[in-house]
Every structure is written in structure tokens, then in C-alpha cells.
Amino acid sequence: MAILPGLNIYHMERDINQLIQNCLQFFSDNCYTQHRIDKYQSLWKCGILRYMKEKDLTRYTPSLGQQYIADCIPSDNLRHDDREKI
């Protein structure tokens, strides 16, 4: 999906489940291993999906993603597992 020139991505809003389905389709179409796909699904389930459920949200925006990172990912001493979450 290309972003149009002049489009402010911070106002883009998507249903999180549809966004995840699009990502899974992209991974499948681009020969990601099933192990890697399963890893991403687990990260989403235990990360952003849990965060959004706690806040009773279903629409993802880039600003929500930034807030998730600020709230849930340590900013100092970032580990490999933390990097994968973002």
C-alpha cells in the first residue's frame, strides 16, 4: 500500500483486525515462514491487541501505536524482544 503525497498518516484509522489480516496476507504472499508469522501473531496478541482491549478500542491509528510504545516498551536498554514488538 503506497502512501499518497501530502497524506497525513497520523489521521489514518484502521480496524486492527483488518490491519492484521492485511499483514498476514502480505507475509504469506512474500514467503515469510509460518514460524515467523506465528511469532508476529503472538506479539500482536500479547501486545497491541491486549493494550487496545484494555482501552476498549478497535480502531488503530499511528498515534495509538506511538502511545502503545510509550506506555509499554522500555525506552532504555531496549532488548531484542522489545524491538520485535515495535
N, C-alpha and C positions, 0 to 999 in steps of 0.2 A: 504494500500500500504506500503510495507516494504522497508526501505532504505537499499541498499546493503552496506556491509562493505567496507570502503575505498572510497565510492562515495561522492564527494564534492557537498553538496546540494546547495551551492552558485552558481553553474553553471547550476542548473536545471531551465528550462524555460518552461512555460506552457501558453497556451491560457487562458486568465482569464475567459472567458465564459464557456469553457470546465471544468476548475477547479471548478467553482461554481456549474455546473451541477453535477459533481462528489460528491461535498459536500452535495448537496441536496439529492442525491441518498443515500449517507451514512446516513444522518439524517432520511430519510424515512425508510430505512432498519433497523435502530436502534431505532425505536419507539419514535423519537422526536415528540413533539406536533406540530400541524400546527401553533399554535401561536408562538412557539419558532422559527420554520422555517421561518415564515414571518418576525420575528424580525431580524434574520440574513440577509435575503434578503434586508430588508430596510437599515440595517447597511452597507452592501456592496454597494448598490445603491448610498447612500448618502456619502459614504466614499471612499473606494479604487477605485470603478468604476468611480466616478466623478473625482478623482485625476488622474487616468490613462487617462481619456478622455481629460482633460485639457492639458495633456502632449502628446496627440495623440499616446498612447501606447495601445497595445492589448495583449502583452506577459508579463506574471507575472514571476518575479524571487524573491527569498528570499531577495536579496539586494534591490529590488524595494520596497518590503514590509517594510524593515527596514527604507528606505528613507521616505516612507509614514508616518511611526510612528514618525520619527524625525521631519518631516515638519508639521504634522497635529495634533499630540496628545501631549497635555501638559505633560512635564516630571515631573513637581512638582504639588503636590496636585491632584493626579490622582483620578478622580471621577469614580463611578461605570459605568456610561455610556461610559466613555473613555476606561475603561478596556474591555468592551464588544466589542469595535471597534478593539481591538487587540487580 
